[in-house]
């Protein structure tokens, strides 16, 4: 369906895409994952010719879309795009946003466009919002309208550029549900996302991008459970495991807390468990251990598993600290109230505290 060969996109001073080759087959749902700034969104924008590649080839249904005589408007009927910032017309109602591209680009009459828009509003669960303007709707509702607008063009493939990144956590699920339903219909889709549970649930293939390249691609379960490349393994591990290094007794405590919140949000860790991870870091690490350390060399590691629960390991150098002997009895009481077990000992040359929530 789509053949990409040796695609490159360069700007003065940066090359977000270095050498991309990939095939996208009809019915594929491809999750594009990887660290920020590795060219994921640029790849989507090149496929839709919102960015013109510097070098390479993109063929859709056998047609080279980078040829000068390619009809871009026809291409965009085949390739729909859903942006993280919605890109709705603020002066048009929801149904008008869905009708406009049908009448302007497909040449449909107003009644046909209206009827199709009503069908799509029902499909995304927003029929009652038909006459509302974008600024009268939530972010999740606006994104669902954007999805309906893309579907109105009857595209062969839909590209999603981080469709939930601009949403409050409470609104993410409603958009993901709509996309998941489209996947079950057999729609061909590419989804750039940082929501790894969603990527795993909705896709049948994964492209892991790093440093402007597709470092590894394959079936979803293989990429998440048994990746072959070391870069992929490091990235997948970083998604599952939170590591905070403290190498200064006056470390950035708010920044560390922010990383815990981001980790819990990304992995959809239940609110109570997320709060307990933060409390362990605050009460045990920040309130008890750090004030007692003789040198600043501590590693806080948390790993969450739906099936096995949450484990926290704290390793540090210097003299051992017995949390039970702390003068901060309130902090210790809080810790004991939320854990199911705590063991202190040594791991080689390091002191080690292991905790189960």
C-alpha positions in Angstrom: 0.0 0.0 0.0 2.7 2.5 1.0 6.4 1.9 0.1 9.0 4.2 1.7 12.6 4.0 0.5 15.6 5.8 1.8 13.6 8.8 3.0 15.6 11.8 4.2 14.5 15.1 5.6 17.2 17.7 6.4 17.0 21.3 7.7 19.9 23.7 8.1 21.7 22.3 11.2 19.5 19.2 11.7 18.4 16.0 10.0 15.3 14.6 11.6 15.0 11.8 9.1 18.3 10.2 8.0 17.4 7.0 6.0 13.9 5.6 6.4 12.7 2.5 4.5 9.4 0.8 5.4 6.3 -0.9 4.0 2.8 -0.3 5.3 0.3 -2.9 4.3 -3.5 -2.6 4.0 -5.0 -3.2 7.5 -1.8 -2.5 9.4 -2.1 -0.5 12.6 1.5 0.8 13.2 2.5 2.4 16.4 5.5 4.7 15.9 7.3 5.0 19.2 10.7 6.3 20.4 12.3 9.2 22.3 11.2 12.7 21.7 13.0 14.5 18.8 13.7 11.4 16.7 11.7 12.3 13.6 8.4 10.5 14.3 6.1 13.4 13.5 8.3 14.4 10.6 7.8 11.0 9.1 4.0 11.4 9.2 4.2 14.9 7.7 6.4 13.7 4.9 3.9 10.8 4.0 1.2 13.4 3.8 3.5 15.9 2.0 3.0 18.5 4.7 6.8 18.4 4.6 8.6 17.6 1.4 11.4 15.1 1.9 14.9 16.1 0.9 15.6 12.7 -0.7 14.0 9.3 -1.1 10.8 7.8 -2.5 7.2 7.4 -1.2 4.8 5.3 -3.3 1.1 5.0 -2.4 -0.7 2.3 -4.4 2.3 2.2 -6.8 2.3 6.0 -7.4 5.3 8.1 -6.6 3.9 11.0 -4.6 7.1 13.0 -4.8 6.8 13.4 -8.5 6.1 17.0 -9.5 2.9 16.1 -11.3 1.4 14.3 -8.2 -2.0 15.7 -7.4 -1.5 16.7 -3.7 -5.3 17.2 -3.1 -6.0 13.7 -4.4 -3.2 12.4 -2.2 -4.8 13.9 0.9 -8.0 12.3 0.1 -6.2 9.0 0.4 -4.1 9.9 3.4 -6.0 11.5 6.4 -4.2 13.3 9.2 -5.2 13.9 12.8 -3.0 16.4 14.6 -2.3 16.7 18.3 -3.6 20.3 18.3 -6.9 19.3 16.5 -6.6 22.0 13.8 -10.4 22.7 13.7 -11.9 25.9 12.3 -12.9 27.8 15.4 -15.6 29.8 13.5 -17.4 26.6 12.3 -19.6 24.2 14.3 -18.6 20.6 14.8 -20.7 19.4 11.9 -19.6 22.3 9.7 -15.9 21.3 10.4 -16.8 17.8 9.2 -18.8 18.9 6.1 -16.3 21.5 4.8 -13.6 19.2 3.4 -16.3 17.0 1.9 -17.8 19.9 -0.1 -14.5 21.6 -0.9 -12.3 18.6 -1.8 -14.7 15.8 -2.6 -17.3 17.9 -4.4 -20.1 16.4 -2.4 -23.4 18.2 -2.2 -24.4 19.8 1.1 -27.1 17.2 1.9 -24.8 14.3 1.2 -22.0 15.9 3.3 -24.5 16.6 6.1 -25.8 13.0 6.1 -22.3 11.6 6.2 -21.3 14.0 9.0 -24.3 12.9 11.1 -23.2 9.2 10.7 -19.7 10.1 11.8 -20.8 12.2 14.7 -22.8 9.1 15.9 -19.8 6.9 15.4 -17.5 9.1 17.6 -20.3 9.6 20.1 -20.8 13.3 19.6 -24.1 13.7 17.8 -25.4 16.0 20.6 -22.4 18.3 20.0 -23.1 18.8 16.3 -24.0 22.5 16.6 -21.3 23.5 19.2 -18.2 25.4 18.3 -14.7 24.0 19.2 -14.2 26.4 22.1 -17.4 25.1 23.6 -16.1 21.5 23.7 -13.5 19.7 25.8 -10.2 18.7 24.3 -11.3 15.1 24.0 -14.4 16.1 22.2 -12.5 18.3 19.8 -10.1 15.5 19.0 -13.0 13.2 18.2 -14.4 15.8 15.9 -11.0 15.9 14.2 -11.1 12.2 13.8 -14.6 12.3 12.3 -13.4 15.0 9.9 -10.5 12.8 8.7 -12.9 9.8 8.3 -15.3 12.0 6.2 -12.7 11.9 3.4 -12.9 8.1 3.2 -9.1 7.8 3.4 -7.2 4.7 2.7 -4.9 5.4 5.6 -5.1 7.7 8.6 -2.0 9.2 10.3 -2.3 10.2 13.9 0.3 12.6 15.3 0.3 12.1 19.1 -3.5 12.4 19.2 -3.8 12.4 23.0 -0.7 14.4 24.0 -2.6 17.7 24.3 -5.4 16.2 26.4 -6.0 16.0 30.1 -5.5 12.5 31.4 -9.3 12.2 32.0 -10.0 12.7 28.3 -7.4 10.4 26.9 -9.4 7.2 27.2 -12.4 8.6 25.1 -10.1 9.3 22.1 -8.2 6.1 22.5 -11.5 4.2 22.5 -12.5 5.7 19.1 -9.1 4.9 17.6 -9.3 1.3 19.0 -12.7 0.9 17.4 -11.3 2.0 14.0 -8.5 -0.6 14.3 -11.1 -3.3 14.9 -12.8 -2.2 11.7 -9.6 -3.0 9.8 -8.6 0.6 9.1 -5.0 1.2 8.1 -3.4 3.6 10.5 0.0 5.0 11.7 0.0 6.4 15.2 2.8 8.4 16.7 2.2 8.0 20.4 3.9 8.1 23.8 1.1 6.1 25.4 2.7 2.7 25.4 -0.2 0.8 26.8 -2.4 2.2 24.0 0.3 1.5 21.4 0.5 -2.1 22.6 -3.3 -2.6 22.7 -4.2 -1.1 19.3 -1.3 -1.9 17.0 -0.2 -5.1 15.2 3.2 -3.6 14.2 5.6 -1.2 15.9 8.2 1.1 14.4 10.8 2.1 17.0 12.5 5.3 15.9 15.7 6.7 17.2 18.2 9.2 15.9 16.2 9.8 12.7 16.0 6.1 11.7 13.7 3.1 12.2 16.0 1.3 14.6 13.7 -1.7 14.8 10.3 -2.8 13.5 8.2 -5.9 13.9 5.1 -7.4 15.5 3.9 -5.5 18.6 4.5 -8.2 21.2 8.0 -8.9 19.9 9.1 -5.3 20.1 7.7 -4.9 23.6 8.8 -8.3 25.0 11.8 -9.4 23.0 13.4 -6.6 21.0 16.6 -7.5 19.2 18.4 -4.1 19.2 20.1 -2.7 22.2 18.7 0.8 21.7 15.2 -0.7 21.5 15.8 -2.7 24.7 17.0 0.4 26.6 14.0 2.4 25.4 11.5 -0.4 26.4 13.1 -0.8 29.8 13.0 3.0 30.4 9.2 2.8 29.8 8.7 0.1 32.4 11.3 1.2 35.0 11.7 4.5 36.6 15.2 5.4 37.7 16.2 8.6 39.6 19.8 9.2 40.4 20.7 11.5 43.3 24.3 12.6 43.0 24.0 15.8 45.0 22.6 16.2 48.5 20.9 19.4 47.2 19.3 17.7 44.2 16.3 18.9 42.3 13.5 17.5 44.4 10.6 19.0 42.4 12.1 17.8 39.2 12.4 14.3 40.6 8.8 14.4 41.7 7.8 15.6 38.2 9.5 12.5 36.7 7.6 10.2 39.0 4.3 11.8 38.0 5.2 11.5 34.3 6.2 7.9 34.7 3.0 7.0 36.5 0.9 8.8 33.9 2.7 7.3 30.9 2.2 3.8 32.3 -1.4 4.4 33.4 -0.5 3.4 37.0 -3.6 3.5 39.2 -3.9 6.6 41.2 -3.5 5.0 44.6 -0.3 3.2 43.5 1.1 6.3 41.9 0.5 8.3 45.1 2.3 5.6 47.1 5.3 5.6 44.8 5.5 9.4 45.3 5.1 9.1 49.1 7.9 6.5 49.3 10.2 8.8 47.4 9.2 11.8 49.6 9.1 10.2 53.0 11.8 7.5 52.8 14.3 9.0 50.3 13.9 12.7 50.8 12.9 12.9 54.5 14.8 9.9 55.9 17.7 8.7 53.7 19.1 11.9 52.1 19.5 13.8 55.4 21.4 10.8 56.8 23.7 10.1 53.8 27.4 10.5 54.2 27.9 10.8 50.4 25.5 11.7 47.5 25.3 8.5 45.5 21.8 7.1 45.5 19.7 5.3 42.9 15.9 5.1 43.3 14.2 2.5 41.0 10.5 1.7 40.7 8.9 -0.9 38.5 5.2 -1.4 38.1 3.5 -4.5 36.9 -0.3 -5.2 36.7 0.2 -8.8 37.6 3.1 -8.6 40.1 2.5 -5.3 41.8 5.0 -2.5 42.4 8.6 -3.0 43.5 10.9 -0.2 44.6 14.7 -0.6 45.1 16.9 2.0 46.7 20.6 1.6 46.4 23.1 4.0 48.0 26.8 4.2 48.9 28.4 5.2 52.2 27.4 4.3 55.7 24.2 2.2 56.0 21.1 3.9 57.2 18.5 1.9 59.2 15.1 3.6 58.5 13.8 2.0 61.6 16.2 4.2 63.7 15.3 7.5 62.1 14.2 10.4 64.3 11.6 11.3 61.7 9.0 9.0 63.2 6.1 10.6 61.2 7.8 9.9 57.9 8.6 6.3 58.9 4.9 5.8 60.0 3.7 7.0 56.6 6.0 4.6 54.9 5.0 1.6 57.0 1.3 2.5 56.4 1.5 2.0 52.6 4.0 -0.9 52.1 3.6 -4.6 52.3 7.2 -5.3 53.0 10.7 -3.7 53.4 14.1 -5.4 53.5 17.4 -3.6 54.2 20.8 -5.1 53.4 23.7 -4.9 51.0 24.1 -5.6 47.3 27.8 -6.0 46.6 29.4 -2.7 47.7 26.1 -0.8 48.0 23.5 -0.6 50.6 20.1 -1.7 49.4 16.5 -1.3 50.5 13.8 -3.3 48.8 10.1 -2.4 49.1 6.9 -4.0 48.0 3.8 -1.9 47.8 
